[in-house]
Amino acid sequence: MEFDNIYLSTRCGACDDVCPVNIPIKDIIQYERHLLAEQDKEPEKTKGIVNNILVHNNPGGKDNSKRFDWITDDLKLSDDSEIVYMAGCWISYAQPEIARSTIRVLNSAGIEPRILNDDKCCRIFLVDNGHFDEMKTHAKNFVDYIESLGIKKLIVSYPGCYKTLNGSYPQLYRELSFEVVPSIELFDLLIKESKLQTNDLNLSVALKDSCHLKNNIDTPRNILNNMGVKVIEIFDRDVVCCGAPAGLKPNFPETSSNIAGLSLRKSNDVSDLMVAYCPFCIYHMNSANNYNLQIKDISQLLEDSIQKNK
């Protein structure tokens, strides 16, 4: 396909970061994809994912009635809290352990969050692929719904949800009346306020950073250091994309897996445990993992640290 180069991008922003003349490359790619979508020239797999999101409210076309199957009886949730936890699609359907660990950590700090009964996909895939009209409608409806509940703080585990709600929604609709907070930022704050009591895990781990939180890489390191975890830098604190977002994984699986291999090989060389704080990175890394490398979300280690010696 002559348009392959336009879809050979994760829109991670690395091109923008190194461009010497400040060309907004990822925005140009987004607009080119918008034009192709209008002409019905998107890759078939991109069309399929877009349709799944619009029809089923998740990228995989999963049964939306099973979105909250991750909730177990031990989790303390509120019906009317001003704090909401939004698990996101990947966690809800494929990584329920991250949601459960996150809630247990929040419960340990005395926080019982609410769950959105009408939870929605953040639709970052539509943003990445230039579906502006659909996103404008969704942003308005979803923001209005959240605000109608009197929500003051929305906690998200997936950095892509944070980027979309906190960055794209205000551009597509208007400024939000509620705060969107990545879970790692809240964890770090709760530790600093002595609301979370951690124990040393005495581990050394390879840390995989998130593109969507590239301006805040100190926070996960603070959390890990607090619980006695030594961070081994695999890219000298540079943020390297996992290779999955924006349609690269479904459209070019071999290229996507090769990019993931950069992080996997370096991690495997220095540790038997990789820690990440992006569920989508973990999902992709696990699918490309040809090593005996264990991959965990930072929330799981934090839960382990809190529960140790109990």
Long-range contacts (C-beta under 8 A, 24 or more apart in sequence): 1-43, 3-36, 3-41, 4-252, 6-32, 6-33, 6-36, 7-33, 7-43, 7-46, 7-247, 7-248, 7-251, 7-252, 8-248, 8-252, 8-255, 9-246, 9-248, 10-211, 10-241, 10-243, 10-244, 10-245, 10-246, 10-248, 10-259, 11-128, 11-245, 11-246, 12-211, 12-241, 12-245, 13-211, 13-214, 14-211, 14-239, 14-240, 14-241, 30-127, 30-128, 30-129, 30-130, 31-130, 32-130, 33-128, 33-129, 33-130, 34-129, 34-130, 34-131, 34-132, 35-130, 36-130, 37-129, 37-130, 37-131, 42-129, 43-247, 43-251, 45-247, 45-250, 45-251, 46-129, 46-247, 46-250, 46-251, 49-125, 49-247, 49-250, 50-125, 50-126, 50-129, 50-131, 53-121, 53-123, 53-125, 53-126, 54-134, 57-120, 57-121, 58-89, 58-92, 58-93, 58-121, 59-89, 59-121, 59-125, 60-89, 60-93, 62-89, 62-93, 66-93, 67-92, 67-93, 67-119, 68-92, 68-115, 68-119, 69-96, 70-96, 70-99, 70-100, 71-99, 71-115, 72-100, 74-104, 75-100, 75-103, 75-104, 75-107, 76-103, 76-107, 76-112, 77-103, 77-112, 77-113, 77-114, 77-115, 78-112, 78-113, 78-114, 79-114, 80-114, 81-112, 81-113, 81-114, 82-114, 82-150, 82-151, 82-152, 82-153, 83-111, 83-113, 83-114, 83-151, 83-152, 83-153, 83-155, 84-113, 84-114, 84-115, 84-116, 84-146, 84-149, 84-151, 84-153, 84-154, 84-155, 85-113, 85-114, 85-115, 85-155, 85-156, 86-116, 86-119, 86-122, 86-154, 86-155, 86-156, 86-161, 87-115, 87-119, 87-157, 88-121, 88-122, 88-156, 88-157, 88-158, 88-160, 88-161, 88-279, 89-121, 89-122, 90-158, 90-279, 90-280, 90-283, 91-157, 91-158, 91-279, 92-119, 94-283, 95-279, 95-282, 95-283, 95-297, 97-297, 97-300, 98-157, 98-279, 98-282, 98-297, 98-299, 98-300, 99-157, 101-297, 101-299, 101-300, 101-302, 101-303, 102-155, 102-157, 102-183, 102-299, 104-303, 104-306, 105-187, 105-196, 105-299, 105-302, 105-303, 105-306, 106-155, 106-186, 108-196, 108-197, 108-306, 109-190, 109-195, 109-196, 110-195, 113-155, 114-149, 114-151, 116-145, 116-146, 116-149, 118-145, 122-156, 122-158, 122-160, 122-161, 122-164, 122-165, 123-164, 124-160, 124-161, 124-163, 124-164, 124-168, 124-245, 125-246, 125-247, 127-164, 127-168, 128-245, 128-246, 128-247, 129-246, 129-247, 132-172, 135-168, 135-172, 136-172, 136-173, 139-168, 139-169, 139-172, 139-173, 140-172, 140-173, 142-169, 143-169, 143-173, 143-174, 143-176, 146-178, 147-176, 147-177, 147-178, 151-178, 152-178, 152-179, 153-178, 153-179, 153-181, 154-178, 154-179, 154-180, 154-181, 155-181, 155-182, 155-183, 155-186, 156-180, 156-181, 156-182, 156-183, 157-182, 157-183, 157-279, 157-297, 157-299, 158-278, 158-279, 158-280, 159-210, 159-211, 159-212, 159-213, 159-277, 159-278, 160-212, 160-245, 160-278, 160-280, 162-212, 162-213, 163-212, 182-213, 182-216, 182-277, 183-277, 183-299, 184-213, 184-216, 184-219, 184-220, 184-223, 184-277, 184-298, 185-216, 185-219, 187-223, 187-298, 187-299, 187-302, 188-219, 188-222, 188-223, 191-222, 191-223, 191-226, 196-302, 196-306, 197-306, 198-226, 198-227, 198-228, 198-302, 198-305, 198-306, 199-227, 199-228, 199-305, 199-306, 199-308, 199-309, 200-227, 200-228, 200-305, 201-227, 201-228, 201-229, 201-301, 201-304, 201-305, 201-308, 202-228, 203-228, 203-229, 203-230, 203-273, 203-301, 204-229, 204-230, 204-232, 204-270, 204-271, 205-229, 205-230, 205-231, 205-232, 205-271, 205-273, 205-274, 205-275, 205-301, 206-232, 206-234, 206-266, 206-267, 206-270, 206-271, 206-273, 206-274, 206-275, 207-231, 207-232, 207-233, 207-234, 207-274, 207-275, 207-276, 208-234, 208-242, 208-263, 208-267, 208-274, 208-275, 208-276, 208-278, 208-281, 208-285, 209-235, 209-237, 209-239, 209-240, 209-276, 209-277, 210-239, 210-276, 210-277, 210-278, 210-281, 211-239, 211-241, 211-242, 211-245, 211-278, 212-278, 213-277, 213-278, 214-239, 220-275, 220-277, 220-298, 223-298, 223-302, 224-275, 224-298, 224-301, 227-301, 227-302, 227-305, 228-305, 229-275, 229-301, 232-270, 232-271, 234-263, 234-266, 234-267, 234-270, 235-263, 235-266, 242-278, 242-280, 242-281, 242-284, 242-285, 243-284, 244-280, 244-281, 244-283, 244-284, 245-280, 249-284, 256-284, 256-288, 257-287, 257-288, 260-284, 260-285, 260-287, 260-288, 261-288, 261-290, 264-288, 264-289, 264-290, 264-291, 264-293, 265-291, 267-293, 268-292, 268-293, 275-301
